């Protein structure tokens, strides 16, 4: 059975191009199976290889310090929070009443931080007011007075469905309380 190539070529062209086709087949066979050029390594890997030896002595960063704060600083410093670490100066924010106590304990804190691997030479304390409750949370109001309650119940007397009536009663109380 003739090949597809033989079927679609005219008989006169087959004899004339036999040598050229043999050369082309040899050329293709010599190029097949060659490995392609590997892509360059990612920039992240290259930079990591360069920076790892240089950053080995830089110590713990702020994000790692925040993550491990309670473990590193201890229970006495747990209400303070690390805010900034720049040039070996750690800035802590803490409630105002705690600041004098922490100020006396700074040498102990620096020692703990150095033991954990942080490169801290000084601690600065920012006194902050106690955190305010969120603005969208309202305190509960006093319940309705008996005359208000009875007026609300009389307004809902025409409603026959008990589920709907109780839902409307709760809504009326919430609206009346403010």
Secondary structure as UniProt FT lines:
FT   HELIX           4..8
FT   HELIX           11..16
FT   HELIX           18..31
FT   TURN            32..33
FT   HELIX           43..55
FT   TURN            56..57
FT   HELIX           62..67
FT   HELIX           69..73
FT   HELIX           75..77
FT   TURN            78..79
FT   STRAND          81..86
FT   TURN            87..88
FT   STRAND          89..95
FT   HELIX           96..104
FT   HELIX           106..116
FT   STRAND          122..128
FT   TURN            135..136
FT   HELIX           146..155
FT   TURN            156..158
FT   HELIX           162..177
//
